[in-house]
Amino acid sequence: MSDLAQVIAGLRQALDDVEKQLTKGDPPADALEDFKSTLDGLRTNVLAFINAADSADYHGTVDTFRLARTTQTCQGIFTGFVDGTISGDTPGFEKFRATIDETLERLDALGN
């Protein structure tokens, strides 16, 4: 069996394991969101690789999806701020804030 075939078999088994876990009860929403994000990233990379005529097409597709996924994540975090589930005391908040500050600086530089 080739390396790629082994990886695909491992993915199938992992997906089967996840499906079994999902049928056992109500999974935590954050775990499902993480799973969704992981699958989306994998799917996008595979489709971009298959569909890309050249490396620029591949990177463009991946970058477009990364922006969409990040927008979705930021919207979820904003909702957490509004509903109070995320605050300045939430673990990881300071790192998130620093990343956002750096990102905003770069965005401002790109806009000028």
C-alpha positions in Angstrom: 0.0 0.0 0.0 1.4 3.4 -1.0 2.0 6.2 1.6 -1.0 8.1 0.3 -3.2 5.1 0.4 -2.2 4.6 4.0 -3.0 8.2 4.9 -6.4 7.9 3.2 -7.1 4.7 5.1 -6.2 6.4 8.3 -8.4 9.3 7.5 -11.3 7.0 6.8 -10.8 5.2 10.1 -10.6 8.6 12.0 -13.8 9.8 10.3 -15.5 6.5 11.3 -14.3 7.0 14.9 -15.7 10.5 14.9 -19.0 9.3 13.5 -19.3 6.7 16.3 -18.6 9.4 18.9 -21.2 11.7 17.5 -23.9 8.9 17.7 -23.1 8.4 21.4 -24.5 11.7 22.5 -24.4 15.5 22.4 -20.9 16.5 21.5 -19.6 19.9 22.8 -20.2 22.7 20.3 -16.5 23.8 20.4 -15.3 20.3 19.6 -17.6 20.2 16.6 -16.5 23.7 15.4 -12.8 22.5 15.7 -13.6 19.4 13.7 -15.5 21.4 11.1 -12.5 23.7 10.7 -10.1 20.8 10.4 -12.2 19.2 7.7 -12.7 22.4 5.9 -8.9 23.0 5.8 -8.2 19.5 4.6 -11.0 19.7 1.9 -9.8 23.0 0.7 -6.2 22.0 0.4 -7.1 18.8 -1.5 -9.5 20.6 -3.9 -7.0 23.4 -4.5 -4.3 20.9 -5.3 -6.6 18.9 -7.6 -8.0 22.0 -9.4 -4.9 24.2 -9.6 -3.4 24.7 -13.0 -0.3 26.1 -11.3 1.0 26.9 -7.8 -0.5 30.5 -7.9 -4.0 29.0 -8.4 -3.4 26.6 -5.5 -2.2 29.4 -3.1 -5.0 31.7 -4.2 -7.6 29.2 -3.5 -6.1 28.3 -0.1 -5.7 32.0 0.8 -9.3 32.8 -0.1 -10.6 30.0 2.0 -8.3 31.0 4.9 -9.7 34.5 4.8 -13.3 33.2 4.8 -12.6 30.7 7.7 -10.8 33.5 9.7 -13.8 35.8 9.1 -16.1 33.2 10.4 -13.9 32.5 13.4 -13.7 36.3 14.2 -17.5 36.6 14.0 -17.8 33.7 16.4 -15.4 35.4 18.8 -17.3 38.7 18.5 -20.5 36.8 19.4 -18.6 35.5 22.4 -17.8 39.0 23.5 -21.4 40.1 23.1 -22.9 37.2 25.0 -20.2 37.3 27.6 -18.8 33.8 27.0 -15.4 35.4 26.1 -13.8 38.1 28.1 -10.4 39.5 29.0 -10.1 36.8 31.6 -10.5 34.0 29.0 -7.3 32.0 28.6 -5.6 33.0 25.3 -7.3 36.4 25.2 -4.1 38.4 25.4 -2.4 36.4 22.6 -5.5 36.8 20.5 -5.5 40.6 21.2 -1.8 40.9 20.3 -2.4 39.0 17.0 -5.4 41.2 16.2 -3.3 44.4 16.9 -0.5 43.2 14.7 -3.0 42.2 12.0 -4.7 45.7 12.1 -1.3 47.4 11.8 -0.6 45.4 8.7 -4.1 46.0 7.3 -3.6 49.7 7.8 -0.3 49.6 6.0 -1.9 47.7 3.0 -4.7 50.2 2.8 -2.3 53.2 2.4 
